[in-house]
Amino acid sequence: MRHTPLSLTRRTFLTHHVRHLVSIDFFTVPTACLRVFLVLVVLAHPRRRVLPFNMTEHPTASCTAQPIVDAFPDDSAPAYLLRDRDHIYGHPFRQRVQGMGIGEARLAKALIRRGAGA
């Protein structure tokens, strides 16, 4: 697979806004009982720290939004939230994030999995 470099626009955005950027993504955790949990991870880029996360078997847009609210109490919300275009980030999620004053930057899943911009 050929790796394409980031566009100048995306690279510029990441360079200028990394202080105000948080990323979220799901990963799967299989259990010994043959169950699969989805874990939502929230990563604060300025200090590269993982913030509170959520784990569930059946994620919904509402339960996906709650860790964002928990991670940023009061007025500590970041300016931008970087995420993929997964359908789990539905209307309730987008509405909650917008209500917190967070702008969304959406990337294709392929870019995130290849580690682009990291």
C-alpha positions in Angstrom: 0.0 0.0 0.0 1.4 3.4 -1.0 1.5 6.0 1.7 0.4 9.4 0.5 1.8 12.4 2.4 -0.6 14.8 4.3 -1.9 17.6 2.3 -0.4 21.0 3.1 -3.8 22.2 4.4 -4.1 19.2 6.8 -0.5 19.4 7.9 -0.9 23.2 8.5 -4.1 22.6 10.5 -2.4 20.0 12.8 0.7 22.1 13.3 -1.2 25.2 14.3 -3.9 23.6 16.4 -2.3 20.7 18.2 -2.5 22.6 21.5 -6.3 22.7 21.1 -6.8 19.3 19.7 -8.2 16.1 21.2 -8.7 12.8 19.2 -11.1 10.0 19.9 -11.4 6.6 18.4 -12.7 3.1 19.2 -10.7 -0.1 19.5 -11.9 -3.6 20.3 -11.1 -5.8 23.3 -12.0 -9.5 22.9 -12.6 -11.3 26.2 -12.0 -14.9 27.3 -15.8 -15.4 27.3 -15.9 -14.6 23.5 -17.4 -11.2 24.0 -16.1 -8.1 22.3 -16.1 -4.7 23.9 -15.6 -1.4 22.2 -13.4 1.0 24.1 -13.6 4.8 23.3 -10.3 6.5 23.9 -9.9 10.2 24.3 -6.4 11.5 23.6 -5.3 15.0 24.5 -2.5 15.9 22.1 -0.7 18.7 23.9 0.6 16.3 26.6 -0.2 13.0 24.9 -2.3 11.8 27.7 -5.3 9.5 27.7 -8.4 11.0 29.3 -11.3 9.1 30.9 -12.7 6.5 28.5 -15.8 4.4 28.1 -16.2 0.6 27.4 -19.3 -1.0 26.1 -20.6 -3.9 24.0 -23.2 -1.9 22.1 -22.1 1.8 21.7 -24.7 4.5 21.0 -24.2 8.1 20.0 -25.4 9.2 23.5 -23.0 6.9 25.4 -20.2 7.9 23.1 -20.8 11.6 23.9 -20.7 11.1 27.7 -17.0 10.5 28.1 -16.4 13.8 26.2 -18.5 15.6 28.7 -16.8 13.8 31.6 -13.3 14.5 30.2 -13.9 18.3 30.0 -15.8 19.7 33.0 -16.7 23.3 33.3 -15.0 25.4 30.5 -12.0 23.1 29.8 -13.3 21.8 26.4 -10.8 21.8 23.6 -11.3 23.8 20.5 -11.2 20.9 18.1 -12.1 17.2 18.2 -10.4 14.9 15.7 -12.4 11.8 14.8 -13.1 9.4 12.0 -16.4 9.2 10.0 -17.8 6.2 11.9 -21.6 6.1 12.1 -21.5 5.8 15.9 -20.8 9.5 16.1 -24.5 10.2 15.2 -26.7 13.2 15.8 -26.8 13.1 19.6 -23.0 12.9 19.7 -22.5 15.8 17.3 -25.2 17.9 19.1 -23.5 17.4 22.5 -20.0 18.3 21.1 -21.4 21.3 19.3 -23.1 22.4 22.5 -19.8 22.3 24.3 -18.3 24.7 21.7 -16.0 22.0 20.2 -15.4 22.1 16.5 -15.1 18.7 14.7 -12.4 17.7 12.3 -13.3 14.5 10.6 -10.8 12.2 8.8 -11.3 9.0 6.8 -10.6 5.9 8.8 -7.8 4.9 6.6 -5.8 8.0 7.4 -6.1 7.5 11.2 -5.2 3.8 11.0 -2.1 4.5 9.0 -1.0 7.0 11.7 -1.2 10.1 9.5 -0.5 13.2 11.4 0.8 11.5 14.4 
